[in-house]
Amino acid sequence: MRVLILSADIGEGHDLPARALRDAIAASDPSVEVSIRDALDIAGPLVRGMVRDGAEVILDRVVWLFDLQYWLIARFPPTRVLAGALAMLLAGRRLRRAIAQDRPDVVVSTYPGATHVLGGLRRRGRIGVPVVSAITDLAALRFWSHPGCDVHLVIHPESAAEIRSIAGADASIAHVRGLTTAEFEQPADGARMREELGIPGGAPVVVVSGGGWAVGDLRGAVEAALQAAGDVRVVALCGRNAAVRDRLTAAFGTDPRVVVLGFTDRMSDVLAAADVLIHSTAGLTVLEALIRGARVISYGWGVGHIRLNNQAYVRFGLADVVSERPQLTAAVQRALASPRRPDAAYAELPRAADLVLALARR
């Protein structure tokens, strides 16, 4: 049996779910062959150049351009239709060829651009195996959802209404676990992590994160968090962005209240130690914080699809949203005053890997 997972090298938001799903399938049935491929590489240099090359610079320094691109591609109907047709034209044949070469029994996409093309191909009968969309955003699901997808896997049940508005009233949707690391399915020792980080046991802890690429106003978030309480400790996560890590280390390296880290594969422990998460890019990290009981504030990068996710966080009461730095300290103080509520029910959800394997076997 073969499973093909299509991801995209754009931060960790697509690659992490792909790896987590692969590892869970391997743990469940070692005989299954699972391959992860980058959809942008498959689509070719033209598509990769349009979507990926230079993306980090745009996201960090030319944010207005990203906002404009997103509006044209996903929000304005004439250009949205054109973008979808262009994606099918440029990537459809190459994705079909890759699927024919891999001969999978099921295809899973963790990247919305690939999902849109796969859904269109499946609906037209050009893909003969089930297509699964693994959705790690709460909202802004125009390209995450498609009538051609056999199943939509979601990390937030609140996403269902938007998916059905796009994919149809009979769209198959499953609220699952397993699109992040398996550690989140077990209790975590926050006290041990605090000890490893040198944080006093009774001190409030605020984690600041800008995702895998460390985008957004991370320095402003650290400064606001430090003002929230006299004994607060801040853990700043800089992902794989060495330049941001260097800048934050230069700014706060001598302050014993601040720990600056690069990419970590111990997010379960870090968030178990946290009282509050200030996060800029929405997505999977918010779910991880909610599982561990950390209160979430979205701040520092409210553009494009993040803006729509932020609106949904507020609408569903999942996170606070702050758009300006002067309001952030008060938001942190409110969050510190509210109780922790770890989500013990997460571990009881159906496993994404089991649903994928069931599709492959039918």
Buried (B, 14 or more C-beta within 10 A) or exposed (E): BBBBBBBBBBBBBBBBBBBBBBBBBBEBBEEBBBEBBBBBBBBEEEBBEBBBEEBBEBBBEEBEEBBEBBBBBBBEEEBBEEBBEBBBEBBBBBBBEBBEEBEBBBBBBBBBBBBBBBBBBBBEEBBEBBBBBBBBBBBBBBBBBBEBBBBBBBBBEBBBEBBBEBBEEEBBBBBBBBBBBBBBBEEBEBEEBBEEBEBEEEBBBBBBBBBBBBBBBBBBBBBBBBBBBEEBBBBBBBBBBEEBBEBBBEBBEEEEBBBBBBBBEBBBBBBBBBBBBBBBBBBBBBBBBBBBBBBBBBBBBBBBBBBBBBBBBEEBEBBBBBEEBEBBBEBBBBBBEEEEEBBEEBEEBBBBBBBBBEBBEE
